[in-house]
């Protein structure tokens, strides 16, 4: 069947799709002829009868691999157009350009066979619906997949064979460069770069932590060299923690050649699509590791010690002591273990604010749904004192030279930072001189270039001035070198290591770092009945020391007296915490610790005893709260009348505390009880007694229970209390009025 017969009128009514693809960005840059040939397929489609408007070029996948592990938007679009029946012809340079794996290739063939779509390449046109054409296309797809496999196998074989000899040139970390010979690796010729890398290893040997090295470099202003790729210009920047950690963990700085540190793996994601990922391998699984391959900044033994130190700085697992030294007060943090179950003890702090002391507890209580038991829970003050005494006793022979070495270390620390600043000034001076040479080489008439170079020169001069000023400042801050007589005095002082240990200038971190130099583990066990803690110290080297530490006797609990608690319960109904504190202080009461009550103390007591808090009324109370004298003047009566009414219970008053002055809430309801003239029906209390035939106390009790109404007459000959007697009482008793005054 000829090619023209395979493209029918039905195909020509649809669109022709051209699918150009290159496997990588490098091929796009170098293999430009291949790209041009693929775009030239447009002319072939026109020769087959398609118009230029019907031709669609899908070039979204230029620079994308076709092995199927990466999403190809262009291929997905092509498959969609074929499935929708929009495609009459699909053209590619060859089958491998469409897909490098048979799963994608056969999916396209199946869709083309169903939708009557023709596939074409340089060899001809094929109809997937035809058995012979489908067989040929399948063979081409299989050959394309096999071709990819063989290409990769040849390339990988050559790469791995060269890597086994240590001659494969890959990217080197900053501080190392490739030499002229095969596999020749040299230290960076730039002294500033070498000094920066060497400083990292020197500081780590002293500080023992990657984070502390990073903080030191930031504090001292030491910059880190950065090279984006091999041969690129060095850029200096503020170091990051990742950069410091990468330098400390790379065996290349120890003179080793490493290859195959990662592995590419295939997996299926949550959308059932094949993916690739890179997994880091442990050192024992690296494909190539050649020690003493080239000169390094440290040797193999130092590198292995550094890795062990970094591993011990990480958070340990259960039953494993260790961890990086932290800034807390707990001296045995990270090395204290339970003497019963062997788990690492956790640290907590107890005591009042500003006077907290460390304590240790075993985490075994939270192992099984919170149903475990405390193995050890003990305060750490006396235990740490005993451990510190044992350490000082062990260090006494070596303490003679400790102070002198500390002074020398301080000088060396400053010298290391100062050396880096000398190199940075030298580098800034070189940059300024280079910018000057570039400026002077340009022709004066070429002002556009000259102005840019002049700005670069000024910028370099400014950086040089800043570096020189910083160097001069650090030179002035240089620690003074000890004189011979001062060294003798320091040696005499060094014998008293206890004073150095307890000196305020010695930080908690310094003490813990010194402790870990000799003590590897401290096992704690507690005997509550004998009030004794047993501490077993395991020194580096295997020696064991057992210490018996007496524990303090438990002190009786300090509690607030129950009378004060009961008073707070009564007052909390009416007053807030601040008001209650004032009432308690006016009564001369004191807290459990002998302090005056405050709002915070009252609130803590109330919450501890579950006493409800005071809730002010939603609406403000009616009337003004006045002392008895002012209330009597407001109502027009004598203060004695107010006190008598309070005693009889006719009106209510308020007291902040028993014995405090009474206060009366004066409102309209209270004012209505004090009148100038008695209304009809109100009689003196003696008449009310005669009419009702009861005693005076009974009348007063009925008034108090609101069974009778009473008022106070402020004027007239018969001032005083008046009682409203019910009408029924008038009919039963004599209504003759008494001529005496009301009582």
BAFI-656346 format. One record per residue (C-alpha): z, x, y; residue in one letter. Coordinates in steps of 0.25 Angstrom, whole numbers, plus 5000, padded with zeros to 4 digits. Example, Ala and Ser with C-alpha at 12.3 -4.5 7.8 and 13.67 -1.06 7.14 Angstrom:
BEGIN
503150494982A;502950554996S;
//
This chain:
BEGIN
500050005000X;499650065013X;500550075025X;499849975034X;499949875023X;501449885022X;501649855037X;501149705038X;501049605049X;502449565046X;503049705048X;502249715061X;502849595067X;504249665066X;504749795072X;504649935068X;505850015068X;505850175069X;507150235065X;507250385070X;508550465066X;509050605066X;510250645058X;511050725069X;511050755084X;510650895081X;509350845074X;509050765086X;509150885095X;508350985085X;507450895077X;506750825089X;505350825081X;505950735070X;506450635081X;505150635088X;504450605074X;505350485072X;505050425085X;503550445083X;503650335071X;503450235082X;502050275082X;501950255067X;502450115069X;501450085079X;500350135070X;500850035059X;500649915069X;501949905076X;501949895091X;502749985100X;503649865104X;503949835089X;504449975086X;505949995087X;506550145087X;507950145082X;508450285085X;509950255086X;510250345074X;509650475080X;510650585077X;511450505066X;511450545052X;510850445042X;511850475030X;512450335031X;513850375035X;513650355050X;513350225057X;511850225061X;511650115071X;510150135071X;510050115056X;510949995056X;509949935067X;508749965059X;509349895046X;509749775055X;508349765060X;507749775046X;508649675041X;508349575052X;506849585049X;506449645062X;505849775056X;504549785050X;504449935049X;505550045049X;505050185051X;505750315049X;505350465049X;505850475034X;506850395026X;507950495028X;507850455043X;508250315040X;509450345030X;510050465023X;510750375013X;510150275003X;511150165006X;510550145020X;509150175016X;509150065005X;509849965013X;508649985023X;507649975012X;508249845007X;508249775020X;506749825023X;506349765009X;506949635012X;506449625027X;505049675023X;505149805032X;504349925030X;504950065030X;504150185035X;504250335036X;503250455037X;502750435023X;502350295024X;502850145024X;503650085014X;504049935011X;505449925004X;505049794998X;504049874989X;504549934977X;503750064978X;504150084993X;505550054990X;505650154979X;505050264988X;505950235000X;507150244990X;506650374985X;506550425000X;507950375003X;508550444991X;507750574995X;508350565009X;509750555004X;509550664994X;508950755005X;510150735014X;511050775003X;510250905000X;510250935015X;511750925016X;511950995003X;511151115007X;511751125021X;513251105016X;512951205005X;512551315015X;513651275025X;514751285014X;514251415008X;514251485022X;515651425025X;516151485012X;515751625017X;516451595031X;515151605038X;514851465042X;514951455057X;515751325061X;516451295074X;517651395076X;518951355084X;519151405097X;519651555097X;518651595086X;517151625087X;515951655078X;515551805077X;514151855074X;514351875059X;514351775049X;515651705048X;516151795059X;517351725067X;517951805079X;519051775088X;518651715102X;518251835111X;518951755123X;520351815124X;520851685131X;520351605119X;521051695109X;522351695117X;522351545117X;522251535102X;523151645099X;524251585109X;524251455100X;524551525088X;525651615095X;526351485101X;526251415088X;526951535081X;528051515091X;528151365093X;527851325079X;527151195084X;525751155088X;526251055098X;527151165104X;526051255106X;525151155112X;526351115122X;526551265125X;525051285128X;525051165137X;526351205144X;525851345147X;524451305151X;523751385140X;522351325138X;521551315125X;520151355123X;519151255118X;517751275113X;516951155110X;515951225101X;515651365096X;515051445108X;515551345119X;516251385131X;517851395130X;518551285138X;520051295140X;520851175140X;522351125138X;522551135123X;522851005115X;523750995103X;522550975094X;521951105098X;523251185096X;523451125082X;521951155078X;522151305082X;523451315074X;522851245061X;521451305061X;521351425050X;520151475058X;521151545068X;521851615056X;520551685052X;520051575042X;518651515040X;518751375036X;517651275032X;517751135025X;519051085032X;518550945032X;517750855023X;516750745026X;517150615018X;516350485016X;517150355016X;516950205018X;517550145031X;518150005033X;516749945035X;516150005022X;515350105029X;515250255024X;515850355033X;516150505034X;517450565039X;517950705040X;519250745033X;520050865035X;520450945023X;521751025020X;521551175020X;521551195005X;520351105004X;519451175014X;518151225009X;518251365015X;519451435020X;519251585022X;520451665027X;520351795035X;518851755039X;519051805053X;520051855063X;521051745067X;522151715077X;523251705066X;523251745051X;523251655039X;524751665037X;525051625051X;524051505050X;524751455037X;526151465044X;525551395056X;525051285047X;526451275040X;527051265053X;526151155058X;526351075045X;527851085046X;527751035061X;527150895056X;528050785052X;528550805038X;528550705027X;529750655020X;530650755013X;529950865022X;530650935033X;529950995045X;529150945057X;528951005071X;530151045079X;530350935090X;531150925103X;532250845098X;533750885097X;533850875082X;533951015077X;533550985062X;532450895065X;531350915055X;532150995045X;533350905042X;533150835029X;534050735021X;534950805011X;534950685002X;533450635001X;532750755007X;532050675018X;531850735032X;532950685041X;532550615054X;533150635067X;533750535077X;534650545089X;535950475091X;536950465102X;537050415117X;535850445127X;535850585131X;536750635120X;535950605107X;536150695095X;535250715083X;535450645070X;534750645057X;534450535047X;533650525034X;532550425034X;532750385020X;533250245025X;531850195028X;531150235016X;531250105008X;531049995017X;532250035025X;533150025013X;533450165012X;534850235015X;535250345025X;535350475018X;535750555030X;536050515044X;536850615052X;537050665066X;536450805068X;537350865079X;538350935070X;537250965059X;536351035069X;537551115074X;537851165060X;536351205058X;536251275071X;537451355068X;536851395054X;535551435061X;536251515072X;537051585061X;535851625053X;535151665066X;536251755071X;535651885066X;534251855071X;534851795084X;534951935091X;533451945094X;533151795095X;533451795110X;532551915113X;531451855105X;531551725112X;531351795126X;530151875120X;529551745115X;529651685129X;528951805135X;527851795124X;527751645126X;527451665141X;526551785138X;525651705129X;525451595139X;525251705150X;524151775142X;523351645141X;523451625156X;522951765158X;521751735149X;521551605156X;521451675170X;520551775164X;519651665159X;519651595172X;519251725179X;518151745170X;517651595172X;517751625187X;516951755187X;515851685178X;515751565187X;515551665199X;514451745191X;513751615188X;513851575203X;513251705208X;512151715198X;511551585204X;510451585215X;511051555228X;509851455231X;510251375218X;511351295225X;511551185215X;511951285204X;512651375214X;513551265218X;513951225204X;514251365200X;515051385213X;515951265209X;516151325195X;516551455201X;517551395211X;518151315199X;518251445191X;518951515202X;519951395203X;520251405189X;520451555190X;521451535202X;522251425194X;522351515181X;522751635190X;523851555197X;524351505184X;524451645178X;525151695190X;526151585189X;526451615174X;526551755177X;527651725187X;528351635176X;528351745166X;529651765159X;530351895163X;530352005153X;531752045148X;532352175152X;532952265141X;534352235146X;534052085145X;533552095131X;534852165127X;535652045133X;534751945126X;534952015113X;536452005115X;536251855118X;535351835106X;536451855097X;537151725101X;536051635096X;536951515097X;536951515112X;535451525111X;535351405102X;536251315110X;535651365124X;535051245132X;533751325134X;533551315118X;532851185115X;533051095103X;531651135099X;531951285099X;533151265091X;532451185080X;531351285080X;532351395077X;533051315067X;531751295059X;531451445059X;532651455049X;532951325043X;531951245035X;532751125031X;534151055034X;534650955023X;535650865028X;536650785020X;537850695025X;539150665018X;539750545026X;541050545018X;541450695021X;540750685035X;539950805032X;538450845033X;537850945024X;536651025030X;535851115021X;534951215028X;533751275021X;533351405028X;531951455028X;531951545016X;532751455007X;534151475011X;535151355011X;536351335020X;537251215019X;538051165031X;539251065030X;539250995044X;540450895046X;540050765052X;540850705064X;541750595061X;541250455064X;541850405077X;542350265079X;541350165085X;541550145100X;541549995102X;541749905114X;542949825113X;542749685108X;543449625120X;542349675129X;541249635119X;541849495120X;541849495135X;540449535135X;540049425126X;540749325135X;540149385148X;538749395142X;538549245143X;538649245158X;538349385163X;537349505161X;537649645156X;537849705170X;538849595174X;539549605161X;539749755163X;540349735177X;541349625172X;541749725161X;541949845170X;542749755180X;543649725168X;543849875166X;543149875152X;542449995147X;541350015136X;541650075122X;541350215128X;542250195140X;541150165150X;540950065161X;540149945156X;538649945161X;537549845159X;536949935148X;538349945140X;538549795141X;537149765136X;537249865124X;538549795120X;537949655122X;536749695113X;537549765103X;538449645101X;537349545102X;537949475114X;536849385121X;536449435135X;536649355147X;535549255151X;535549205165X;535349055167X;533949015169X;534348955182X;535249015192X;536648945192X;536948845203X;537848885214X;538449015219X;539549095212X;540649115222X;542149175222X;543249075222X;543549095237X;542149075241X;541948955232X;543248885238X;542648905252X;541348855248X;541948725241X;543048715253X;544248725244X;545348825242X;545148935232X;546348885224X;545648755222X;544448835215X;545448905206X;546148775202X;544848715199X;544448835191X;545748835183X;545648685181X;544148705176X;543548605186X;542548715191X;542048845184X;542048985189X;541549125184X;542249255182X;541549385179X;542749425170X;544149375168X;545049395180X;543849405190X;543749315202X;543149175199X;541849135205X;541348995207X;539948945206X;539848855219X;538748745218X;538448605222X;539148545210X;540448625213X;540348585228X;540348435224X;541748445218X;542348485231X;542248365241X;542848325255X;543248175250X;543448115237X;542348015232X;542847875227X;543447875214X;544048025215X;545548025214X;546648135215X;547048195202X;548448125202X;547747985203X;546848025192X;547948055183X;548647925186X;547347845185X;546947905171X;548447925167X;548248065163X;548848195167X;548248295177X;547848395167X;547048285159X;546348245172X;545948395175X;545548415160X;544548295161X;544048345174X;543748475167X;543048405156X;542148335166X;542748205162X;543248175176X;542648215190X;543448295200X;543148335214X;543948415225X;544248355238X;544248455249X;544748375261X;545748255264X;547148235262X;547048235247X;546248355244X;546048405230X;545548355216X;544948215214X;544648155201X;543648045198X;544347945189X;543447855181X;543447705185X;544047665172X;545347735175X;545547655188X;545547525181X;546647565171X;547647635180X;548247625194X;547347655205X;548447695215X;548147825221X;549147935222X;549547975236X;549748125232X;548848235234X;547848275224X;548348395215X;
//
